[in-house]
Structures are given as C-alpha cells and as structure tokens.
Amino acid sequence: MPPRNRVNWLKKPKVEYISSECYNNHDVYLAEQEMIFSKVWVPMCHMSEMYELGDFRTTTIAGVPVIAVNTNQGVRAYKDTHITQPAGTLSGPIEGDELHCEVKHGQMVWVTLDPNPTQDVEQWTAGAFDCIADAIDTEELEVFHYHKAIIDTNYKLWHDTNSEFYHDFMHYFNRVSGFNDEYFARKNIPFDNGHVNVSSFTVNYEEYDGFEDRGELSFPNLPPNQWYMVDLFPGFNFNLRGSAYRSDTVTPLGPNKVLIEFKGYGLRKDTPEERQTRIKHHNSIWGPFGRNLHEDLIGVAGQGTTMREGTETRNILHGRHENSTIHDEVGMRHYYGAWGDFLGVNPARPLEHLPDVYQAA
Ligand SMILES: [Fe+2]
C-alpha cells in the first residue's frame, strides 16, 4: 500500500463519507440553528428540578431564551420572557409567547420552538426510548448530578462520540470491563428522525480494580449490569448503566463551540444509602474524576482542533459495515442522512445546496 500523502487523503473515498465542512462552516451552523434546532423537540430539563408550583428553569434554544415553569396546569413553556436567571421560583405572572411543551420519557421536560409541530414527543422520538421505557418510566427519577462543559468543538462531534463505539478502544475502563463476545454483538438500531439506540450487554465492572458488581441497584425492570444508550437527533444522549442514568444536552454556541450539560439520575424513592451508591457509581464513570466522560471530552476537543474553521477540508469516512454490530457506522450514516434531509444538503458537499439566505455574501 502506497504511503498516505496529501493527494491520497483528499481523493474521493470509495465508501460513505461526509465533509469536515459539516463541522466548521459558519453558514452551516446558522442553517442548523434555523432549520434543525428551531424545529425539533429539546429535552431542556427534568421534572425533579422543578418540583414545586412556580419553580422554573431557563435555557437557550437556537439563540432564543426559553423558560419552563411548573404551574397548576402542568408544565408550561414560554420564550422571550423577562426572566434571565437559570432557575428559581416565580412570584408573579409570566409574559411571553407560549411554546409547546410535554413531559415524557423519564419525566424530561421537552420544548420546541416550532409553533406548529407536526409530531408530538412520542412521535418525534419514534420508539428510540422503548428499550429503556420500563426502567425510566416505572418510578419517578431525580437529578442528583449536574455539570456543564463548554468545549471548542462542533456539537455533532459530541453526538458522534456517543454514536460510534470504536473509540471504546480509547477507554481503558471499557476495554477491561466490557470487551467480550456480548459487547461485540451489540446492535446499533436506527429509528425515524435520525435517532439510534445501542442494545445492551452485561458489563463486568468487577474486572476493573476497585470497582464492584452493580447488579443490586439496577433501575426498575433492568437486568443486572446492563448498559443501554439512546442517541437522539440532533444531539441528546440518554445513557443507562444499570444503577445510574445520565443525560447529555447540547447547546451549540458556534460552529466550533458547544455547551454540553450533563445530568445524573437516581430514583426519587432511593434511601440515603442507595443514593450514595448511585452517586458513587455515576461518578466513577462520568463524574469529575471518573473514567470515560472526560476522556471523551478530550477526544472531541482534539477533533475540534484539527477541524476548526480555516483548516483544509477533508473527508470523514463512515464506511464501516459490520452487520449493524457495535463498531458498524450505521448509526453515523443514519444520523447524517437525517441531518442532510433537514438542511436539504448532501453531507459530503454541504455547501453546495445550503439555502442562499445563509451563504456568506
Ligand atoms: Fe466514550
């Protein structure tokens, strides 16, 4: 095989690929804000963060300030209100345009900027949550962990790292606790609207020095030590590792900057001892000094550096076909198929048909 050089790298690949322009072009970013984030259902917060009447949370969706409030008529959402703080309790009435809002899938609060959504949340998620529904909808969940990261990378690279699993070779913990026949047989399952989930297998936590079996505290109806992931278009991830549940929500801040909010969940009915154990299990994988999550952040920050705006355009291959098993790139192909449909572009040449209004003058 001849050595790779610039000419070889830039040749049109013979397998599926997308262009790095999807990750670093400012017009693509603006089009995504308008044609994706302004249209989809966004899981903006969780009911346990707003238990009492009047409790609210705020966020920004596609640059628009949004608030969700617990009212005596259920959770209501509004945009462009006078409220600016991230959370609190309202003392008076709220003024602003009301938005569509639903509480679904483990009591997440879903909001869309679309004034006339053609699908409700259940239709939008299209069955992607079915695999964990009995685990997250049987008991009330409660947020016990929150942290956020602002990373110089494209939001889709974070979603990619939750979608492709071959980077598991980067995670020492996953290599020792998970690489077995069951792991390699896991399936990537595509759903309508660009969603994917990853089927479960049994993680051998005790193979990692200092860790123990997590079977005793499994979520309801979940067999011991299972690990499911739901990758929801365009950038939301739900990750159930037996005893603890995690969600990631992205807010793109530019083509090469993203705010990611991470939450950890247990059951509201947990005893103090159970809660402590769940927190320990959560933190050991996903907490500030845990395995995995921060390794993933370092990975996507590196990708962001190599593909930032102004770097030479190159091709990102999605050509791995392995019968939809764990390292097959079917999830990536499915996601970028939906992404291209939303923008009306071919992800291999995203600037070719990008709507004129977003093209640089
Ligand atoms: Fe990872």
Residues whose N, C-alpha, C, O or C-beta is under 5 A from the ligand:
A	BS01	LIG	T161 N292 D296
